[in-house]
Amino acid sequence: MGLAPKNVRVFWTAAVSVVVLDVATKWLAVRNLLEHYPRRVLGDVVRFTLAYNPGAAFSMSAGTYQRLIFGGLAMVALVILYRLYRSSKAGETARVLALGLAWGGAAGNLVDRFRSPRGVIDFIDIGTRTVRFWTFNVADSAVTVGAILLALVLWREDRAREAQASAEPPPA
């Protein structure tokens, strides 16, 4: 069974766009920012602050082999996301888009894990005064948006199944 052509376009356009945008913005950040020195973009709310994260989300650490451990976990995530995409049906555009965004984000950060011995490059810094969100990047944003979109899609599918099941007459 082949994939719907629209699914292929949506998934790979989202995934490749995220990877290209992520790699390009990280390159610009490394080239133009000083590490841990904030550059204001929108007042104090949005800043660009170059940082390297050798761990995982929220700077979780796994010790000496964390680069291999988190790189391996990212590859497992890529395989799972790809399989979910391959199992999608025609017309499931939002699901395919969500999977493409998450896949592209995971791939973008995986590129850093192998390319940079210092860790994943982060540079988007949001907050106000001393209350700051953790520093992140385009790949992190894509994973987050993809995960939220996928959760909404799955929630709507569950509600539709429940509504259909309650509308069916009971078995005789």
OpenMM code with the backbone's topology and positions (N, CA, C; nanometers):
from openmm import Vec3, app, unit

residues = "MET GLY LEU ALA PRO LYS ASN VAL ARG VAL PHE TRP THR ALA ALA VAL SER VAL VAL VAL LEU ASP VAL ALA THR LYS TRP LEU ALA VAL ARG ASN LEU LEU GLU HIS TYR PRO ARG ARG VAL LEU GLY ASP VAL VAL ARG PHE THR LEU ALA TYR ASN PRO GLY ALA ALA PHE SER MET SER ALA GLY THR TYR GLN ARG LEU ILE PHE GLY GLY LEU ALA MET VAL ALA LEU VAL ILE LEU TYR ARG LEU TYR ARG SER SER LYS ALA GLY GLU THR ALA ARG VAL LEU ALA LEU GLY LEU ALA TRP GLY GLY ALA ALA GLY ASN LEU VAL ASP ARG PHE ARG SER PRO ARG GLY VAL ILE ASP PHE ILE ASP ILE GLY THR ARG THR VAL ARG PHE TRP THR PHE ASN VAL ALA ASP SER ALA VAL THR VAL GLY ALA ILE LEU LEU ALA LEU VAL LEU TRP ARG GLU ASP ARG ALA ARG GLU ALA GLN ALA SER ALA GLU PRO PRO PRO ALA".split()
positions = [
    Vec3(0.0848, -0.1181, 0.0000),
    Vec3(0.0000, 0.0000, 0.0000),
    Vec3(0.0891, 0.1242, 0.0000),
    Vec3(0.0738, 0.2092, -0.0985),
    Vec3(0.1537, 0.3300, -0.1078),
    Vec3(0.0952, 0.4429, -0.0258),
    Vec3(0.1791, 0.5382, 0.0052),
    Vec3(0.1349, 0.6547, 0.0807),
    Vec3(0.0635, 0.7515, -0.0109),
    Vec3(-0.0303, 0.8258, 0.0457),
    Vec3(-0.0990, 0.9298, -0.0299),
    Vec3(0.0042, 1.0365, -0.0675),
    Vec3(0.0054, 1.0781, -0.1948),
    Vec3(0.1045, 1.1781, -0.2376),
    Vec3(0.1020, 1.3054, -0.1532),
    Vec3(-0.0171, 1.3481, -0.1098),
    Vec3(-0.0258, 1.4689, -0.0280),
    Vec3(0.0441, 1.4462, 0.1060),
    Vec3(0.0291, 1.3280, 0.1640),
    Vec3(0.0968, 1.2980, 0.2907),
    Vec3(0.2477, 1.3074, 0.2749),
    Vec3(0.2977, 1.2535, 0.1643),
    Vec3(0.4424, 1.2569, 0.1386),
    Vec3(0.4894, 1.4021, 0.1312),
    Vec3(0.4169, 1.4841, 0.0560),
    Vec3(0.4548, 1.6253, 0.0413),
    Vec3(0.4511, 1.6978, 0.1752),
    Vec3(0.3433, 1.6795, 0.2501),
    Vec3(0.3276, 1.7508, 0.3773),
    Vec3(0.4361, 1.7090, 0.4763),
    Vec3(0.4565, 1.5785, 0.4932),
    Vec3(0.5551, 1.5304, 0.5897),
    Vec3(0.6951, 1.5796, 0.5554),
    Vec3(0.7390, 1.5528, 0.4346),
    Vec3(0.8777, 1.5854, 0.3993),
    Vec3(0.9012, 1.7349, 0.3853),
    Vec3(0.8003, 1.8111, 0.3427),
    Vec3(0.8152, 1.9570, 0.3380),
    Vec3(0.8331, 2.0117, 0.4786),
    Vec3(0.7504, 1.9652, 0.5720),
    Vec3(0.7624, 2.0110, 0.7106),
    Vec3(0.8962, 1.9680, 0.7699),
    Vec3(0.9305, 1.8407, 0.7551),
    Vec3(1.0534, 1.7876, 0.8167),
    Vec3(1.1781, 1.8563, 0.7621),
    Vec3(1.1902, 1.8639, 0.6313),
    Vec3(1.3099, 1.9236, 0.5701),
    Vec3(1.3162, 2.0739, 0.5991),
    Vec3(1.2019, 2.1410, 0.5955),
    Vec3(1.2001, 2.2850, 0.6260),
    Vec3(1.2490, 2.3115, 0.7673),
    Vec3(1.2040, 2.2305, 0.8631),
    Vec3(1.2471, 2.2486, 1.0021),
    Vec3(1.3978, 2.2262, 1.0139),
    Vec3(1.4487, 2.1201, 0.9539),
    Vec3(1.5922, 2.0912, 0.9636),
    Vec3(1.6735, 2.2047, 0.9014),
    Vec3(1.6354, 2.2498, 0.7837),
    Vec3(1.7098, 2.3571, 0.7158),
    Vec3(1.7041, 2.4862, 0.7975),
    Vec3(1.5856, 2.5236, 0.8439),
    Vec3(1.5717, 2.6458, 0.9233),
    Vec3(1.6488, 2.6345, 1.0551),
    Vec3(1.6436, 2.5171, 1.1174),
    Vec3(1.7140, 2.4956, 1.2430),
    Vec3(1.8654, 2.5062, 1.2237),
    Vec3(1.9177, 2.4374, 1.1260),
    Vec3(2.0622, 2.4401, 1.1011),
    Vec3(2.1072, 2.5822, 1.0652),
    Vec3(2.0299, 2.6503, 0.9820),
    Vec3(2.0670, 2.7866, 0.9404),
    Vec3(2.0644, 2.8840, 1.0578),
    Vec3(1.9601, 2.8778, 1.1409),
    Vec3(1.9521, 2.9715, 1.2533),
    Vec3(2.0589, 2.9419, 1.3582),
    Vec3(2.0925, 2.8156, 1.3781),
    Vec3(2.1997, 2.7820, 1.4726),
    Vec3(2.3345, 2.8301, 1.4202),
    Vec3(2.3552, 2.8174, 1.2910),
    Vec3(2.4793, 2.8662, 1.2305),
    Vec3(2.4906, 3.0173, 1.2516),
    Vec3(2.3801, 3.0887, 1.2264),
    Vec3(2.3799, 3.2339, 1.2464),
    Vec3(2.4031, 3.2697, 1.3931),
    Vec3(2.3429, 3.1938, 1.4838),
    Vec3(2.3588, 3.2215, 1.6264),
    Vec3(2.5048, 3.2059, 1.6680),
    Vec3(2.5675, 3.0972, 1.6262),
    Vec3(2.7079, 3.0732, 1.6628),
    Vec3(2.7975, 3.1800, 1.6016),
    Vec3(2.7650, 3.2210, 1.4819),
    Vec3(2.8478, 3.3183, 1.4099),
    Vec3(2.8319, 3.4608, 1.4646),
    Vec3(2.7118, 3.4945, 1.5160),
    Vec3(2.6828, 3.6340, 1.5495),
    Vec3(2.6594, 3.6639, 1.6975),
    Vec3(2.6521, 3.5606, 1.7806),
    Vec3(2.6234, 3.5840, 1.9220),
    Vec3(2.7413, 3.5412, 2.0085),
    Vec3(2.7556, 3.6080, 2.1205),
    Vec3(2.8548, 3.5682, 2.2198),
    Vec3(2.7852, 3.4767, 2.3201),
    Vec3(2.8535, 3.3716, 2.3613),
    Vec3(2.7932, 3.2751, 2.4529),
    Vec3(2.7509, 3.3423, 2.5842),
    Vec3(2.6274, 3.3154, 2.6242),
    Vec3(2.5676, 3.3645, 2.7495),
    Vec3(2.5580, 3.5170, 2.7578),
    Vec3(2.5682, 3.5846, 2.6446),
    Vec3(2.5538, 3.7296, 2.6425),
    Vec3(2.4259, 3.7628, 2.5656),
    Vec3(2.3183, 3.8035, 2.6365),
    Vec3(2.1892, 3.8260, 2.5702),
    Vec3(2.1899, 3.9450, 2.4746),
    Vec3(2.1265, 3.9244, 2.3613),
    Vec3(2.1045, 4.0329, 2.2653),
    Vec3(1.9537, 4.0521, 2.2549),
    Vec3(1.9059, 4.1686, 2.2923),
    Vec3(1.7621, 4.1975, 2.2927),
    Vec3(1.7056, 4.1984, 2.1514),
    Vec3(1.5885, 4.1350, 2.1378),
    Vec3(1.5186, 4.1336, 2.0101),
    Vec3(1.3878, 4.2110, 2.0238),
    Vec3(1.3101, 4.1785, 2.1252),
    Vec3(1.1866, 4.2513, 2.1583),
    Vec3(1.1951, 4.2918, 2.3055),
    Vec3(1.2632, 4.4012, 2.3301),
    Vec3(1.2841, 4.4462, 2.4672),
    Vec3(1.3554, 4.3391, 2.5479),
    Vec3(1.3094, 4.3186, 2.6704),
    Vec3(1.3684, 4.2148, 2.7545),
    Vec3(1.2908, 4.0840, 2.7424),
    Vec3(1.1796, 4.0839, 2.6706),
    Vec3(1.0934, 3.9657, 2.6612),
    Vec3(1.1551, 3.8585, 2.5707),
    Vec3(1.1984, 3.8981, 2.4519),
    Vec3(1.2619, 3.8033, 2.3592),
    Vec3(1.4059, 3.8470, 2.3380),
    Vec3(1.4955, 3.7549, 2.3683),
    Vec3(1.6383, 3.7811, 2.3503),
    Vec3(1.6997, 3.6623, 2.2778),
    Vec3(1.8117, 3.6868, 2.2138),
    Vec3(1.8928, 3.5787, 2.1587),
    Vec3(2.0140, 3.5652, 2.2497),
    Vec3(2.0279, 3.4476, 2.3095),
    Vec3(2.1382, 3.4203, 2.4012),
    Vec3(2.1963, 3.2849, 2.3655),
    Vec3(2.3174, 3.2838, 2.3153),
    Vec3(2.3810, 3.1591, 2.2739),
    Vec3(2.4151, 3.0727, 2.3947),
    Vec3(2.3722, 2.9464, 2.3881),
    Vec3(2.4037, 2.8499, 2.4936),
    Vec3(2.4173, 2.7124, 2.4294),
    Vec3(2.4932, 2.6269, 2.4943),
    Vec3(2.5099, 2.4896, 2.4474),
    Vec3(2.4516, 2.3963, 2.5526),
    Vec3(2.3718, 2.3014, 2.5070),
    Vec3(2.3085, 2.2062, 2.5978),
    Vec3(2.3614, 2.0660, 2.5671),
    Vec3(2.4527, 2.0148, 2.6495),
    Vec3(2.5068, 1.8810, 2.6242),
    Vec3(2.4092, 1.7700, 2.6639),
    Vec3(2.3045, 1.8053, 2.7394),
    Vec3(2.2077, 1.7060, 2.7861),
    Vec3(2.0861, 1.7000, 2.6961),
    Vec3(1.9732, 1.6750, 2.7576),
    Vec3(1.8463, 1.6666, 2.6848),
    Vec3(1.7609, 1.7868, 2.7249),
    Vec3(1.6320, 1.7763, 2.7010),
    Vec3(1.5403, 1.8849, 2.7352),
    Vec3(1.5594, 1.9261, 2.8807),
    Vec3(1.5477, 2.0542, 2.9065),
    Vec3(1.5627, 2.1119, 3.0401),
    Vec3(1.7007, 2.0826, 3.0992),
    Vec3(1.8004, 2.0628, 3.0126),
    Vec3(1.9388, 2.0354, 3.0522),
    Vec3(1.9548, 1.9088, 3.1358),
    Vec3(1.8687, 1.8091, 3.1126),
    Vec3(1.8850, 1.6807, 3.1818),
    Vec3(2.0187, 1.6203, 3.1407),
    Vec3(2.0850, 1.5583, 3.2355),
    Vec3(2.2163, 1.5011, 3.2092),
    Vec3(2.2134, 1.3498, 3.2276),
    Vec3(2.2971, 1.2804, 3.1503),
    Vec3(2.3099, 1.1350, 3.1621),
    Vec3(2.4562, 1.0958, 3.1767),
    Vec3(2.5361, 1.1887, 3.2252),
    Vec3(2.6752, 1.1568, 3.2528),
    Vec3(2.7651, 1.1565, 3.1300),
    Vec3(2.8725, 1.0805, 3.1413),
    Vec3(2.9787, 1.0784, 3.0417),
    Vec3(2.9306, 1.0415, 2.9016),
    Vec3(2.8357, 0.9499, 2.8939),
    Vec3(2.7910, 0.8995, 2.7635),
    Vec3(2.6613, 0.9642, 2.7154),
    Vec3(2.6286, 1.0803, 2.7711),
    Vec3(2.5007, 1.1409, 2.7373),
    Vec3(2.4857, 1.1727, 2.5886),
    Vec3(2.5934, 1.2077, 2.5236),
    Vec3(2.5858, 1.2373, 2.3801),
    Vec3(2.5375, 1.1138, 2.3037),
    Vec3(2.5925, 0.9979, 2.3359),
    Vec3(2.5503, 0.8728, 2.2715),
    Vec3(2.4104, 0.8314, 2.3152),
    Vec3(2.3817, 0.8451, 2.4440),
    Vec3(2.2508, 0.8045, 2.4958),
    Vec3(2.1400, 0.8890, 2.4338),
    Vec3(2.1548, 1.0224, 2.4403),
    Vec3(2.0498, 1.1085, 2.3863),
    Vec3(2.0463, 1.1037, 2.2335),
    Vec3(2.1595, 1.0828, 2.1704),
    Vec3(2.1612, 1.0638, 2.0251),
    Vec3(2.0876, 0.9363, 1.9871),
    Vec3(2.1105, 0.8285, 2.0618),
    Vec3(2.0404, 0.7025, 2.0372),
    Vec3(1.8911, 0.7153, 2.0591),
    Vec3(1.8523, 0.7855, 2.1653),
    Vec3(1.7094, 0.8069, 2.1911),
    Vec3(1.6455, 0.8895, 2.0791),
    Vec3(1.7191, 0.9876, 2.0296),
    Vec3(1.6667, 1.0689, 1.9186),
    Vec3(1.6475, 0.9835, 1.7932),
    Vec3(1.7404, 0.8917, 1.7679),
    Vec3(1.7257, 0.8044, 1.6503),
    Vec3(1.6055, 0.7111, 1.6666),
    Vec3(1.5837, 0.6610, 1.7875),
    Vec3(1.4653, 0.5780, 1.8127),
    Vec3(1.3380, 0.6604, 1.7884),
    Vec3(1.3372, 0.7845, 1.8377),
    Vec3(1.2219, 0.8719, 1.8161),
    Vec3(1.1981, 0.8957, 1.6672),
    Vec3(1.3056, 0.9156, 1.5902),
    Vec3(1.2910, 0.9366, 1.4457),
    Vec3(1.2273, 0.8153, 1.3788),
    Vec3(1.2685, 0.6964, 1.4186),
    Vec3(1.2117, 0.5734, 1.3611),
    Vec3(1.0638, 0.5622, 1.3961),
    Vec3(1.0293, 0.5874, 1.5218),
    Vec3(0.8886, 0.5784, 1.5643),
    Vec3(0.8031, 0.6801, 1.4903),
    Vec3(0.8495, 0.8047, 1.4834),
    Vec3(0.7749, 0.9091, 1.4127),
    Vec3(0.7583, 0.8749, 1.2650),
    Vec3(0.8635, 0.8210, 1.2046),
    Vec3(0.8569, 0.7830, 1.0640),
    Vec3(0.7551, 0.6709, 1.0433),
    Vec3(0.7546, 0.5732, 1.1316),
    Vec3(0.6578, 0.4628, 1.1200),
    Vec3(0.5148, 0.5121, 1.1383),
    Vec3(0.4946, 0.6048, 1.2308),
    Vec3(0.3611, 0.6629, 1.2478),
    Vec3(0.3187, 0.7369, 1.1213),
    Vec3(0.4122, 0.8099, 1.0626),
    Vec3(0.3837, 0.8786, 0.9359),
    Vec3(0.3482, 0.7782, 0.8264),
    Vec3(0.4259, 0.6700, 0.8159),
    Vec3(0.4016, 0.5690, 0.7117),
    Vec3(0.2655, 0.5007, 0.7294),
    Vec3(0.2157, 0.4961, 0.8515),
    Vec3(0.0869, 0.4313, 0.8753),
    Vec3(-0.0311, 0.5273, 0.8593),
    Vec3(-0.0032, 0.6527, 0.8271),
    Vec3(-0.1114, 0.7501, 0.8119),
    Vec3(-0.1910, 0.7248, 0.6843),
    Vec3(-0.3153, 0.7640, 0.6915),
    Vec3(-0.4056, 0.7446, 0.5772),
    Vec3(-0.4245, 0.8759, 0.5021),
    Vec3(-0.4714, 0.8657, 0.3792),
    Vec3(-0.5008, 0.9850, 0.2996),
    Vec3(-0.5995, 1.0717, 0.3765),
    Vec3(-0.5799, 1.2012, 0.3724),
    Vec3(-0.6703, 1.2933, 0.4402),
    Vec3(-0.6304, 1.3252, 0.5835),
    Vec3(-0.5301, 1.2587, 0.6374),
    Vec3(-0.4864, 1.2859, 0.7743),
    Vec3(-0.3751, 1.3914, 0.7742),
    Vec3(-0.4055, 1.5026, 0.7121),
    Vec3(-0.3056, 1.6075, 0.6903),
    Vec3(-0.2505, 1.6643, 0.8205),
    Vec3(-0.3371, 1.6932, 0.9167),
    Vec3(-0.2899, 1.7509, 1.0427),
    Vec3(-0.1988, 1.6527, 1.1162),
    Vec3(-0.2333, 1.5252, 1.1159),
    Vec3(-0.1496, 1.4231, 1.1805),
    Vec3(-0.0142, 1.4162, 1.1112),
    Vec3(-0.0139, 1.4147, 0.9797),
    Vec3(0.1103, 1.4051, 0.9031),
    Vec3(0.1968, 1.5302, 0.9246),
    Vec3(0.1339, 1.6470, 0.9287),
    Vec3(0.2072, 1.7706, 0.9558),
    Vec3(0.2706, 1.7659, 1.0946),
    Vec3(0.1950, 1.7221, 1.1940),
    Vec3(0.2472, 1.7115, 1.3304),
    Vec3(0.3677, 1.6181, 1.3349),
    Vec3(0.3568, 1.5043, 1.2703),
    Vec3(0.4672, 1.4084, 1.2683),
    Vec3(0.5881, 1.4645, 1.1941),
    Vec3(0.5656, 1.5369, 1.0855),
    Vec3(0.6756, 1.5989, 1.0106),
    Vec3(0.7472, 1.7045, 1.0920),
    Vec3(0.6716, 1.7866, 1.1661),
    Vec3(0.7335, 1.8881, 1.2512),
    Vec3(0.8180, 1.8233, 1.3609),
    Vec3(0.7618, 1.7229, 1.4265),
    Vec3(0.8354, 1.6549, 1.5340),
    Vec3(0.9588, 1.5835, 1.4792),
    Vec3(0.9446, 1.5186, 1.3635),
    Vec3(1.0575, 1.4475, 1.3020),
    Vec3(1.1680, 1.5472, 1.2663),
    Vec3(1.1306, 1.6586, 1.2046),
    Vec3(1.2290, 1.7594, 1.1668),
    Vec3(1.3001, 1.8175, 1.2876),
    Vec3(1.2259, 1.8424, 1.3946),
    Vec3(1.2874, 1.8948, 1.5164),
    Vec3(1.3840, 1.7960, 1.5792),
    Vec3(1.3430, 1.6701, 1.5870),
    Vec3(1.4313, 1.5670, 1.6432),
    Vec3(1.5568, 1.5525, 1.5565),
    Vec3(1.5395, 1.5575, 1.4259),
    Vec3(1.6546, 1.5456, 1.3351),
    Vec3(1.7473, 1.6668, 1.3475),
    Vec3(1.6900, 1.7864, 1.3606),
    Vec3(1.7713, 1.9068, 1.3746),
    Vec3(1.8607, 1.9020, 1.4980),
    Vec3(1.8042, 1.8600, 1.6105),
    Vec3(1.8852, 1.8503, 1.7317),
    Vec3(1.9832, 1.7341, 1.7247),
    Vec3(1.9475, 1.6277, 1.6529),
    Vec3(2.0396, 1.5153, 1.6360),
    Vec3(2.1635, 1.5584, 1.5561),
    Vec3(2.1434, 1.6441, 1.4576),
    Vec3(2.2562, 1.6973, 1.3804),
    Vec3(2.3571, 1.7626, 1.4764),
    Vec3(2.3067, 1.8421, 1.5705),
    Vec3(2.3951, 1.9072, 1.6680),
    Vec3(2.4680, 1.8067, 1.7561),
    Vec3(2.4002, 1.7021, 1.7964),
    Vec3(2.4615, 1.6030, 1.8860),
    Vec3(2.5857, 1.5405, 1.8216),
    Vec3(2.5809, 1.5221, 1.6898),
    Vec3(2.6956, 1.4633, 1.6210),
    Vec3(2.7943, 1.5679, 1.5734),
    Vec3(2.7476, 1.6874, 1.5452),
    Vec3(2.8331, 1.7920, 1.4901),
    Vec3(2.9077, 1.8704, 1.5973),
    Vec3(2.8429, 1.8966, 1.7087),
    Vec3(2.9022, 1.9831, 1.8097),
    Vec3(2.9348, 1.9064, 1.9378),
    Vec3(3.0620, 1.8978, 1.9726),
    Vec3(3.0984, 1.8290, 2.0973),
    Vec3(3.0465, 1.9018, 2.2213),
    Vec3(3.0086, 2.0275, 2.2069),
    Vec3(2.9575, 2.1061, 2.3204),
    Vec3(2.8098, 2.0815, 2.3453),
    Vec3(2.7397, 2.0212, 2.2499),
    Vec3(2.5978, 1.9921, 2.2691),
    Vec3(2.5092, 2.0660, 2.1712),
    Vec3(2.3815, 2.0572, 2.1961),
    Vec3(2.2809, 2.1203, 2.1104),
    Vec3(2.2883, 2.2717, 2.1298),
    Vec3(2.2822, 2.3432, 2.0191),
    Vec3(2.2899, 2.4892, 2.0214),
    Vec3(2.1509, 2.5454, 2.0473),
    Vec3(2.1393, 2.6247, 2.1530),
    Vec3(2.0157, 2.6946, 2.1863),
    Vec3(2.0422, 2.8434, 2.1820),
    Vec3(1.9396, 2.9222, 2.1496),
    Vec3(1.9637, 3.0664, 2.1439),
    Vec3(1.8396, 3.1520, 2.1642),
    Vec3(1.7202, 3.0959, 2.1620),
    Vec3(1.5987, 3.1754, 2.1803),
    Vec3(1.5688, 3.1798, 2.3305),
    Vec3(1.5628, 3.3001, 2.3822),
    Vec3(1.5538, 3.3233, 2.5265),
    Vec3(1.4321, 3.4124, 2.5529),
    Vec3(1.3301, 3.3567, 2.6183),
    Vec3(1.2055, 3.4299, 2.6404),
    Vec3(1.1792, 3.4422, 2.7901),
    Vec3(1.1310, 3.5582, 2.8302),
    Vec3(1.0962, 3.5795, 2.9705),
    Vec3(1.0936, 3.7279, 3.0004),
    Vec3(1.1009, 3.7592, 3.1267),
    Vec3(1.1058, 3.8974, 3.1677),
    Vec3(1.1908, 3.9095, 3.2939),
    Vec3(1.2808, 4.0011, 3.2912),
    Vec3(1.3752, 4.0238, 3.4007),
    Vec3(1.4408, 3.8942, 3.4440),
    Vec3(1.4176, 3.8517, 3.5679),
    Vec3(1.4823, 3.7296, 3.6171),
    Vec3(1.3971, 3.6053, 3.5960),
    Vec3(1.2750, 3.6213, 3.5475),
    Vec3(1.1888, 3.5064, 3.5207),
    Vec3(1.2019, 3.4724, 3.3722),
    Vec3(1.2818, 3.3701, 3.3421),
    Vec3(1.3120, 3.3330, 3.2045),
    Vec3(1.2682, 3.1903, 3.1792),
    Vec3(1.2171, 3.1653, 3.0619),
    Vec3(1.1886, 3.0307, 3.0132),
    Vec3(1.3244, 2.9709, 2.9780),
    Vec3(1.3373, 2.8395, 2.9705),
    Vec3(1.4676, 2.7863, 2.9311),
    Vec3(1.4990, 2.8267, 2.7869),
    Vec3(1.6255, 2.8362, 2.7546),
    Vec3(1.6695, 2.8751, 2.6210),
    Vec3(1.6481, 2.7569, 2.5266),
    Vec3(1.5966, 2.7847, 2.4067),
    Vec3(1.5619, 2.6783, 2.3132),
    Vec3(1.5995, 2.7170, 2.1715),
    Vec3(1.5594, 2.6366, 2.0736),
    Vec3(1.5942, 2.6616, 1.9335),
    Vec3(1.4752, 2.6281, 1.8432),
    Vec3(1.4933, 2.6414, 1.7145),
    Vec3(1.3860, 2.6143, 1.6179),
    Vec3(1.3416, 2.4684, 1.6244),
    Vec3(1.4370, 2.3770, 1.6389),
    Vec3(1.4029, 2.2342, 1.6464),
    Vec3(1.3149, 2.2059, 1.7680),
    Vec3(1.3503, 2.2632, 1.8820),
    Vec3(1.2692, 2.2450, 2.0027),
    Vec3(1.1269, 2.2966, 1.9805),
    Vec3(1.1161, 2.4123, 1.9146),
    Vec3(0.9841, 2.4692, 1.8861),
    Vec3(0.9030, 2.3767, 1.7966),
    Vec3(0.9670, 2.3202, 1.6951),
    Vec3(0.8969, 2.2313, 1.6026),
    Vec3(0.8500, 2.1040, 1.6730),
    Vec3(0.9344, 2.0477, 1.7597),
    Vec3(0.8947, 1.9286, 1.8363),
    Vec3(0.7743, 1.9621, 1.9236),
    Vec3(0.7781, 2.0759, 1.9905),
    Vec3(0.6694, 2.1159, 2.0796),
    Vec3(0.5394, 2.1380, 2.0033),
    Vec3(0.5454, 2.2148, 1.8943),
    Vec3(0.4257, 2.2400, 1.8138),
    Vec3(0.3735, 2.1092, 1.7544),
    Vec3(0.4641, 2.0244, 1.7043),
    Vec3(0.4234, 1.8954, 1.6495),
    Vec3(0.3556, 1.8078, 1.7537),
    Vec3(0.4115, 1.8039, 1.8747),
    Vec3(0.3535, 1.7213, 1.9819),
    Vec3(0.2161, 1.7730, 2.0231),
    Vec3(0.2017, 1.9039, 2.0348),
    Vec3(0.0715, 1.9616, 2.0713),
    Vec3(-0.0311, 1.9340, 1.9619),
    Vec3(0.0077, 1.9547, 1.8360),
    Vec3(-0.0833, 1.9283, 1.7247),
    Vec3(-0.1230, 1.7811, 1.7204),
    Vec3(-0.0266, 1.6917, 1.7394),
    Vec3(-0.0559, 1.5486, 1.7392),
    Vec3(-0.1507, 1.5120, 1.8532),
    Vec3(-0.1289, 1.5698, 1.9708),
    Vec3(-0.2186, 1.5437, 2.0841),
    Vec3(-0.3609, 1.5894, 2.0526),
    Vec3(-0.3743, 1.7062, 1.9897),
    Vec3(-0.5079, 1.7549, 1.9513),
    Vec3(-0.5737, 1.6634, 1.8485),
    Vec3(-0.4964, 1.6187, 1.7511),
    Vec3(-0.5495, 1.5286, 1.6478),
    Vec3(-0.5974, 1.3987, 1.7120),
    Vec3(-0.5158, 1.3412, 1.7978),
    Vec3(-0.5533, 1.2153, 1.8621),
    Vec3(-0.6746, 1.2335, 1.9529),
    Vec3(-0.6818, 1.3452, 2.0237),
    Vec3(-0.7972, 1.3752, 2.1085),
    Vec3(-0.9247, 1.3849, 2.0245),
    Vec3(-0.9168, 1.4564, 1.9122),
    Vec3(-1.0351, 1.4685, 1.8235),
    Vec3(-1.0757, 1.3327, 1.7668),
    Vec3(-0.9785, 1.2492, 1.7310),
    Vec3(-1.0101, 1.1156, 1.6805),
    Vec3(-1.0796, 1.0318, 1.7871),
    Vec3(-1.0316, 1.0396, 1.9113),
    Vec3(-1.0955, 0.9666, 2.0209),
    Vec3(-1.2385, 1.0141, 2.0425),
    Vec3(-1.2597, 1.1442, 2.0407),
    Vec3(-1.3955, 1.1984, 2.0585),
    Vec3(-1.4873, 1.1545, 1.9454),
    Vec3(-1.4343, 1.1531, 1.8222),
    Vec3(-1.5160, 1.1097, 1.7076),
    Vec3(-1.5526, 0.9621, 1.7212),
    Vec3(-1.4577, 0.8787, 1.7652),
    Vec3(-1.4867, 0.7359, 1.7856),
    Vec3(-1.5908, 0.7153, 1.8947),
    Vec3(-1.5779, 0.7905, 2.0028),
    Vec3(-1.6742, 0.7806, 2.1124),
    Vec3(-1.8145, 0.8227, 2.0669),
    Vec3(-1.8205, 0.9306, 1.9888),
    Vec3(-1.9489, 0.9782, 1.9393),
    Vec3(-2.0102, 0.8749, 1.8449),
    Vec3(-1.9288, 0.8148, 1.7614),
    Vec3(-1.9785, 0.7144, 1.6677),
    Vec3(-2.0266, 0.5896, 1.7430),
    Vec3(-1.9508, 0.5491, 1.8452),
    Vec3(-1.9883, 0.4311, 1.9227),
    Vec3(-2.1189, 0.4553, 1.9974),
    Vec3(-2.1410, 0.5745, 2.0500),
    Vec3(-2.2652, 0.6032, 2.1240),
    Vec3(-2.3848, 0.6203, 2.0302),
    Vec3(-2.3578, 0.6495, 1.9032),
    Vec3(-2.4669, 0.6681, 1.8063),
    Vec3(-2.5118, 0.5341, 1.7460),
    Vec3(-2.4269, 0.4325, 1.7578),
    Vec3(-2.4636, 0.3017, 1.7009),
    Vec3(-2.5663, 0.2334, 1.7895),
    Vec3(-2.6606, 0.1647, 1.7272),
    Vec3(-2.7613, 0.0947, 1.8080),
    Vec3(-2.6950, -0.0223, 1.8848),
    Vec3(-2.7460, -0.0519, 2.0042),
    Vec3(-2.6885, -0.1622, 2.0803),
    Vec3(-2.7104, -0.2946, 2.0082),
    Vec3(-2.6177, -0.3900, 2.0290),
    Vec3(-2.6344, -0.5194, 1.9608),
    Vec3(-2.7599, -0.5909, 2.0113),
    Vec3(-2.8243, -0.6635, 1.9219),
    Vec3(-2.9503, -0.7321, 1.9565),
    Vec3(-2.9269, -0.8612, 2.0293),
] * unit.nanometer
topology = app.Topology()
chain = topology.addChain("A")
for resn in residues:
    res = topology.addResidue(resn, chain)
    for name in ("N", "CA", "C"):
        topology.addAtom(name, app.Element.getBySymbol(name[0]), res)
